[in-house]
């Protein structure tokens, strides 16, 4: 996992990454690479994503649940 400081908003990064369908916004503070999602935990009220090489789980906001379900074929 790499960290880089950018002077831009996550919305602007999301716009740039629209050309790459594997990158999906799942929360107001997170964009994930769907191909690196190992597991999904939770229910229809709250999902958590486990990603390769990360110990922490990434939350999925209610507003992004439908998109995540479509991308993961759930």
C-alpha positions as CSV (number, residue, x, y, z in Angstrom):
1,X,0.0,0.0,0.0
2,X,1.4,3.4,-1.0
3,X,0.3,6.8,0.2
4,X,0.6,10.0,-1.7
5,X,-0.5,13.5,-0.8
6,X,-2.5,15.1,-3.5
7,X,-4.0,18.6,-3.7
8,X,-7.3,17.6,-5.2
9,X,-10.6,16.3,-4.1
10,X,-11.7,12.7,-4.1
11,X,-14.5,13.7,-6.5
12,X,-11.9,14.9,-9.0
13,X,-9.9,11.7,-8.6
14,X,-13.1,9.7,-9.1
15,X,-13.7,11.6,-12.4
16,X,-10.2,10.8,-13.6
17,X,-10.5,7.1,-12.6
18,X,-13.8,6.7,-14.5
19,X,-11.8,5.5,-17.5
20,X,-10.7,2.5,-15.3
21,X,-13.8,0.5,-14.3
22,X,-11.9,-1.5,-11.6
23,X,-11.6,1.6,-9.4
24,X,-14.9,2.4,-7.6
25,X,-15.7,4.9,-4.9
26,X,-17.3,3.1,-1.9
27,X,-17.3,5.8,0.7
28,X,-16.9,9.6,0.9
29,X,-13.2,8.9,1.9
30,X,-12.4,5.8,0.0
31,X,-11.8,4.5,-3.6
32,X,-11.0,0.8,-4.0
33,X,-9.7,-1.4,-6.7
34,X,-12.4,-4.0,-7.1
35,X,-9.9,-6.6,-8.4
36,X,-8.1,-6.4,-5.0
37,X,-11.3,-7.0,-2.9
38,X,-10.9,-10.3,-1.1
39,X,-14.1,-10.4,0.9
40,X,-17.3,-8.5,1.7
41,X,-18.7,-8.7,5.2
42,X,-21.9,-7.3,6.5
43,X,-25.6,-7.0,5.6
44,X,-27.7,-4.6,3.6
45,X,-27.3,-1.9,6.2
46,X,-23.5,-1.8,6.3
47,X,-20.8,-3.6,4.2
48,X,-17.1,-3.7,4.9
49,X,-14.5,-4.6,2.3
50,X,-11.4,-6.6,2.9
51,X,-8.6,-5.7,0.4
52,X,-5.4,-7.5,-0.4
53,X,-2.4,-6.4,1.7
54,X,-4.5,-4.4,4.1
55,X,-5.4,-5.2,7.7
56,X,-8.1,-2.6,8.0
57,X,-11.6,-3.0,6.5
58,X,-13.0,-0.4,4.2
59,X,-16.5,0.8,4.9
60,X,-19.2,1.0,2.2
61,X,-21.6,3.9,2.5
62,X,-25.3,3.4,1.9
63,X,-25.1,5.7,-1.1
64,X,-22.5,3.5,-2.8
65,X,-23.9,0.1,-1.8
66,X,-25.7,-0.4,-5.2
67,X,-22.6,0.4,-7.2
68,X,-20.4,-2.0,-5.2
69,X,-23.0,-4.8,-5.5
70,X,-23.1,-4.4,-9.2
71,X,-19.3,-4.4,-9.6
72,X,-18.9,-7.4,-7.4
73,X,-21.9,-9.2,-9.0
74,X,-23.6,-9.7,-5.6
